[in-house]
Amino acid sequence: MKKISIVTGTRAEYGLLKPVIEKVNHAGTMELQLVVTGMHLSPEFGLTYREIEQDGYPISAKIEMLLSSDTGVGVTKSMGVALLGFADYFERNRPDIVVILGDRYEALMAATAAMMARIPIAHIHGGETTEGAVDEAIRHSITKMSHLHFTAAEAYRNRVIQLGEQPQNVYHVGALGVENVRSVSLLDRKTLEDAIQFTFRSPAVMVTYHPVTLENKTAGEQFENLLHVIDRHKELQIIFTKANADPDGRVVNRMIDDYVEKNHTRCAAFTSLGQLRYLSALQFCDAVAGNSSSGIIEVPSFGIPTVDIGDRQRGRVSAESVIHCRNEEADIERALAQALSSEFRSQIRDMKNPYEGSHTSQRIVEVIEEALNRGIELKKKFYDWN
């Protein structure tokens, strides 16, 4: 039995990894080691490890790391705590491979500890660019520590190879989030409304806004611009999903709470909707606004527009439904008006999501199993692009 350690630190990441976790958990040739850390263990962020337990997956370890601070210093200290925890875990359990998705600092610490423990790493969602966030540097760093790579678009596969990874170890499989949209049985309107105590009326907009982590304390000012635009449109119903545990994330979340308290008849806020309720809610929204990667990757599969604000996601491959705009009020106003117009919705009716794949999770698990059976060489030879 090959031991497959899968690391998850956030609600969104767990939702994406769920089909991979499911297939590993039920494979007769693999033993699932599910490692939970980060926001999953924080009361402030909803103690979302409970959702994992409710789904019936055994948690091998809970690695505490979050300190009660969202400053750069606080996050750095949290990373140090995480590194110590992952070092101890890998020493005790010795998995055959560690599976990591994305680009958060929890993932970087897991990758660093695995590399020093001489354990191979499989990385999902490498090669992407997000020029406004520290995620960019973290993502590429994890790529250089990893041995198997699963990218969400062909352009990203090429970029991972450009970073010196051997082409035969880089697989374009599409995005797990898009597979989830196609495969999850979504809730009907009444069931969802009863579950979240919110009644959908058109026009409805889902808002998710995270700090732009390569900028210094701009989160409050930038998010306020979005709130001003929303406030001018009393006809809009707004569902806020709160920011992650990033520097200044608490600033955004306090602003959300204050705004919802004053506008509770048409607004609601959620620390964590969970994958099923989040995807189900998108069915009944007319647009999505903010700067979340979900607006770029999953939302186009619902055929609704995304207003992508600012630089946080700049550089990602985008569908025709994604409207990019600056952080200024006037730009957000114009982009939101375009997104809600019948003309624009008509234009994007037949578009294709560039993140579509085929049997994404199955392909990831098959490649990992095949690689473990033949053996993974830890010493990597740099591949020169030219």
N, C-alpha and C positions, 0 to 999 in steps of 0.2 A: 504494500500500500504506500503510494507516494503521498507525502504530507504537503498539502497546498495551503499556505498561509495567506489569507486575504485580509488586507488592512482597510478599515473604514473609520473616518473621523467626523463625517458630516451627514446630515439627513439626505441631502441631494446625492451625494456620492454613493451612499448605501442603496438608494433607489436605482441608480444606474447599474450598480454591481449585482443587484439581486438575481437576475437570470444566470449570471456566472456562478454565484454562490449556490443557487438551486441545483445547477448541473453538477458541480463538484460534490455537493452534499449527497447526491443520489448516484454518483458514479461508484461502481463496485471496486474500481482500481485506485481510488483516491480518498484520502482522509482530509476533511475540511478542518482547518484551524482558523477560526474567525477572530481577528484581533480588533477590538473596539477601543477608540480613543477620542480625544478632542471634544467637540461639542456634544457628542452622544452622551457624555458623562456629566454634563453641566445642567443643573436645575434651571439656570437662566435661559438655556437653549432647548428646554423641554425634555431633558433626560430621554433622548430618543433611542437609547439602547433598548428601552422597553418595547419599542416597535419591533426590533429585531427578535427579541424573546417571544413576542406575540406571534411572529411569523414562524416560530418553531425551530429557528436555527441555533445550534449550540455555540455559545461564546467561549472561546478558549481562554481569552485574557481581556481584562479591562485595564488599559494603561492610562492612568491619570496624567494630565499635563496642564490643563488650563489654570492660569492664575487669574485673579480678579483684577485684570487690567487690560485695556486695549491700546496702550501706548506701544511704540516700537520696542522700548526696553522690556515691557511686560511680555510681549509676544516672544521676544528673543529668549527671555528666561523660561517661558513655557516650552520653547523648542529644546532648551537644555534638559528640562525635566523629562520630556518625551524621549530624548536620545538615551538617557539613562534607563528608562523603562524598556525601550525596545532592545537595548543591549542585553539586559537581563533575560528578557523573553526569548530571544533567539539563542542565547547560550543554553537555556533550559530545554527548549523544544526542538531545535535543529530541524526546521522544515526543509523540504527538498527545493522549494521555490517560494518566493514572496510575490504576490500579485498586488500591484499598486495602480490606482487610477488617478490621473490628473496632476495637480500642480500646487497643492496647498502645503503649508510648512509642516503639517503632520506627516504628509507623504514623504517629504524630503528627509525627515528624521528617521522614518522607517527604512528608507532606501540607504541612508548613510550607515545605519547600524547593520543592515543586512550585508552591505558591501564589506564592512570590516569583519563580519562573521563568515565571510566567504560563502554566502548563500546567493544563488542566482535570483535575478529580479525580472519579472514580466511587467511591462509598463503599458498602460492603456491611455490613449489620448495624448500621445507625444506628438511633437512636430508642429504644434499650433503656435500662433503668435497672438499675444495680448499686450500691446505696447504700453498700456497705461498701468500695468500691475506688476508687482514683484513676481507674480505667478510665471511670467515669461522666463525669468532666470531660473526659477525653481524647476519648471518643466524641463528645460534643456539640461539642467544638471542631473535630474533623475534619468533622462535619456542616456547620458554618458555612463551612468552606473548600471544600466540595465542590459539584459542579454536577449530578451525577446520584446518586440515592439508591435503594438496593435494600434493602427492609426485610423482616424475617422474619415479621412479623405485622401485621395491620391496625392494631392499637393503636399499634404503633411507627411506622407510616406517619403516623398522625395526629399523633404527637409531633414527628416531623421537620417536618411542616407547621406545627405550633405554634411551632417554633423559627424560623419565618419563611421556610421554603423553599417555592418555588412548587409547588402540587399536581401540575402536569403533569410535573414532574421527579422525583416521588417514586413509586416502584413497589413494591407489595407482591408479592413473588415467593416467599415461603417461605424456609426455611433450607436452605442448601447441604448441611449435615450430614445432614439428613433425606433429601434426594435421594440422598446417598451410601449411606445405609443401604438404600434401595430398589434401587439400581442396581449396587452392588459385589458381585461373586461372592465370598462369604465362604468361609473355609477350613473344612474339616471338622475334627472334634475331633482325630483322630490327627495330621493334618498340622500343626495349630496346636500341639499338645502337643510334637511333635518339634521344631518351630521355636523354641519358647520354653523348652523343657526344664522343663515344668511340667505336672503331671497334675491335671485338674479332678475334684474330688469335691464333691458337694453337702453342705452349703451353701457356696457360694463368693461372695465379695464383692470387687468392684473398688473400690479406694480411691484417690482423687486429692484432695490437699489443698494449697491455695495460701495464702500469707500474705494476711491482710486488710489491704490496703495503706493504708487510712485509719486504722488503729490502730497504736499505737506499741509495737513489739516484743512482740506478743501471740502470734505464730505458734507458738513453742515450747510455751507453756503450753496453748494451745487444742488443738494437735495431740496433746499428751500425754494430754489427756482422752479423745480418740478411741482412742489406743493402749491406755489402761487398759480401756476397754470391750471392745475386741477381745481383750485378754489374758484377760478373764474368760470368753471363749467359745472354748475350745480346739477346738471342733468346726468352727469356721469356717476355711476356706481363704481367704487374702487375696492378691490381686494389687495391689501398689502401683505406680502410675505417678507419677513424681517431679514436684516443683514446678518452675515456670518460673523464669527469671532475674529475679525480683522481689526487693525488699528483704526480707531474712530467708528467702529461698527455700532457701539453703544450710543453714539451721538445720533446716528440715523434712527435707531430703534426708539430712542426717547422722543424724537420728533414725530415718528409714526404714531406712538401712543397718544401724544398730545393732540395730534390732528384728528385721530379717530374719536377721541373723547368729545371733541367739539362738533364732529360731523357723523355721529354714530348712526344716524338714520340712513345714510347711504354708503358708509365705509365700514370695513372690518379688517382686523389685522391678525396674523397668525405667526407664531414662532416657527411652527412646523405643520404644514398640511399633510405631510407624508406623500409618497409617490402617487398613490391611487387617487387621493382627494385633489392633489395638485393637477394631475393630468385630467381628471374628470371636470374640474373647474374650468380648464381651458376651453372645453367644448362650448361653454355658455358665455365666454368672453368675446367681445368685439375686437379687442386689441390687447397687446402687452406692452408695457413701457418700463424703462429702467436701463440697467446695464449688466444683466445676468447672462451667462453663457446659454442658459436654457432658451432665452429669447432668440438666440442665433441658431441653436441646434434642434431642439424639440418642437418649438412653437410653429415653425413653418409647416410641419406635418399636419397641423390642424387647419391650414389654409387661412390663418388670420395674420394681420400685420404685426410687426414688432417695431417699436420706436426705441432704437438703441442710442442711448445718450452718452456723449463724451468719449473718452479715450480708453476706457477700461477693456473693451473688447476689440479695439482697433487692430486690424490685421487678420482677423478670422475670415475664412471663406464664408460668404453669406448668400442666402437665397434672395430672390427678387422681392420677397415680402418684407425684408428688413430695411427700415429707413434709418440711416445714420444721421445724427444731428449733434451740434455742439451743446454745451451746458447752459447757454444763455436762454432766458425765458422766451424771447422771440423765436428762437430756433426750435425750441421744444413745442411751442404753440403751433408753428407751421407743420412740424412733423406729425403731431397728434391729429391735426385737422386732416392731413393727407391720409393718415392711417384709417380714420373713421369715415372717409369719403366713399361713396358707392363706386365711384370711378376707379379708385385704386383697388378696391376689393375685387372688382371685375377683372382688372388687369392680372391679378395674381391667382385667379381661379384655377388655372391649369399648370401652375409652376411645379417644378420638381425640387425636392429638398436635396441639396448636395451631400447631405450626411446619410442618405439612405444606404443600407448595406443588405446583405443576404445572410440570414442565420448567424448574426454577429456573435452572440454569446456561445453558440455551439462551436463556431470556428475557433474562438479563443481557447476554449477548453480542449478541443482536439489538438491544436498546435502545441499547447503546453504539455499535454500527455505524450504526444509523439516526441517532443524535445527531451522530456525526462527519460523516456524509454531508451533513446539513443545516447543520452548523456550530454550535458551542457558544459562546454569548455569555459572556465572563468576567465582565461586569458584572451582578451579581445584584440584582434588585429585591426588597426585603423584603416578604413576604406577611403581612399582618396577619390573625391568626386570626379576629377578630370582623368 
